[in-house]
């Protein structure tokens, strides 16, 4: 029991430290967002200065000043519009084209970071999940208008709610941890109380033996003190009665002590059971958090965190001479339009049907995950590129057979763009994903 409680405490301590690290990771991801925006603003001194001011607001060990960050973001958007208008008036200069390309790259990086935070960063409450589903950032091609203000504003509000959720979970786990520690200390004190007084018990036994020896010795002395048989008989009888009374009292003390001991044992067992139940409950919650951290709530597919772990293992094995594998990235076409025109409930239904179609098409041991937002990934081992393409075509045909309908607005046209990349020796997860992402965007350009 003590080993089990110790293991639970170690795991709780790890969770405690992991939650503390979450805050630092949140700041680091936000810094990546600001730096990505800085790459788009590098050609304009005023925009570059605004981005530096935004980055200065993100100090890892200090609270996030949401208001000042929003003000800096507003200045950045205002400056960006000014640059865009000036470039438009100039008829589209090379500097403008370069800025637009960098802005598009920054938008794609920002979108990936947002997806990571919205989908896989931390188990979300129903309220935060609903809020996350309403956040969509679409990166328009060069020359098209791009809406950054709405999604980034709601994203910052989501981050504030996420921070409150993490803080609440941190406090609950901290409180439960200290409660369990108090219970363990109470058990330790009980053991000391019940079993730590053996020295006193030994003294009592020695005193009892001394009293018995004294009474027995007095019986022997009676033969020397008294002269008649009658006097000796009376003296011996009296001494034996004294001895019997002494033994009887000792017996009563031991019976009383035994009853008290049994009661203490029952009370101690009850406290042990309570501590064990608390430890099991914490273990159950930890398992729920672990499961929630590996599964996507909407589609019941694996999430990005689980995919990252599987991808890391697959690449490590492949680089050591293991099984080749292919990575397929799927992106739902015009998903923002589906949400805008048919509602987010219909959008969720589309994602669920797409995920079901993926499960029905690919093999059971193929690893399927929702990468985030409207993107899905499939990791296929022991298949060549041609066979993987056949799987893609089979999926697209199965998807065409499905009917997507909104009860309020009728049929929904749903298309999915795939991108495939084969693992190469020396690949990193980022490099392999980038190739699949580029392949997917090439397909999407031809389709749309």
WOGI-V836213 format. One record per backbone hydrogen bond with DSSP energy under -0.5 kcal/mol. CO is the residue of the C=O (numbers start at 0). NH is the residue of the N-H. Records with the same first field share a line. If there is no record, write none. Layout:
CO=NH / NH
//
This chain:
0=4
1=5
2=6
3=7
4=8
5=9
6=10
7=11
8=12
9=13
10=14
11=15
12=16
13=17
14=18
15=19
16=20
17=21
18=22
19=23
20=24
21=25
22=26
23=27
24=28
25=29
26=30
27=31
28=32
29=33
30=34
31=35
32=36
33=37
34=38
35=39
36=39 / 40
37=41
40=43
43=47
44=48
45=49
46=50
47=51
48=52
49=53
50=54
51=55
52=56
53=56
54=57
56=58
57=59
58=61
63=65
64=68
65=69
66=70
67=71
68=72
69=73
70=74
71=75
72=76
73=77
74=78
75=79
76=80
77=81
78=82
79=83
80=84
81=85
82=86
83=87
84=88
85=89
86=91
87=90
92=96
93=97
94=98
95=99
96=100
97=101
98=102
99=103
100=104
101=105
102=106
103=107
104=108
105=109
106=110
107=111
108=112
109=113
110=114
111=115
112=116
113=117
114=118 / 119
115=119 / 120
124=128
125=129
126=130
127=131
128=132
129=133
130=133
131=134
133=135
135=137
136=138
137=139
140=143
145=147
147=151
148=152
149=153
150=154
151=155
152=156
153=157
154=158
155=159
156=160
157=161
158=162
159=163
160=164
161=165
162=166
163=167
164=168
165=169
166=170
167=171
168=172
169=173
170=174
171=175
172=176
173=177
174=178
175=179
176=180
177=181
178=182
179=183
180=184
181=185
182=186
183=187
184=188
185=189
186=190
187=191
188=192
189=193
190=194
191=195
196=200
197=201
198=202
199=203
200=204
201=205
202=206
203=207
204=208
205=209
206=210
207=211
208=212
209=213
210=214
211=215
212=216
213=217
214=218
215=219
216=220
217=221
218=222
219=222
220=223 / 224
221=225
227=231
228=232
229=233
230=234
231=235
232=236
233=237
234=238
235=239
236=240
237=241
238=242
239=243
240=244
241=245
242=246
243=247
244=248
245=249
246=250
247=251
248=252
249=253
250=254
251=255
252=256
253=257
254=258
255=259
256=260
257=261
258=262
259=263
260=264
261=265
262=266
263=267
264=268
265=269
266=270
267=271
268=272
269=273
270=274
271=275
272=276
273=277
274=278
275=279
276=280
277=281
278=282
279=283
280=284
281=285
282=286
283=287
284=288
285=289
286=290
287=291
288=292
289=293
290=293 / 294
293=302
294=296
295=299
300=295
301=369
302=306
303=307
304=308
305=309
306=310
307=311
308=312
309=313
310=314
311=315
312=316
313=317
314=318
315=319
316=321
317=320
323=381
324=422
325=379
326=420
327=377
328=418
329=375
330=416
331=334
333=337
334=338
335=339
336=340
337=341 / 342
338=342
342=346
343=347
344=348
345=349
346=350
347=351
348=352
349=353
350=354
351=355
352=356
353=357
354=358
355=359
356=360
357=361
362=365
365=367
366=378
367=301
368=370 / 376
371=374
373=331
374=370 / 371
375=329
376=368
377=327 / 379
378=366
379=325
383=387
384=388
385=389
386=390
387=391
388=392
389=393
390=394
391=395
392=396
393=397
394=398
395=399
396=400
397=401
398=401
401=403
402=404
403=411
404=406
405=409
409=405
411=413
414=332
415=417
416=330
418=328
420=326
423=426
427=431
428=432
429=433
430=434
431=435
432=436
433=437
434=438
435=439
436=440
437=441
438=442
439=443
440=444
441=445
442=446
443=447
//
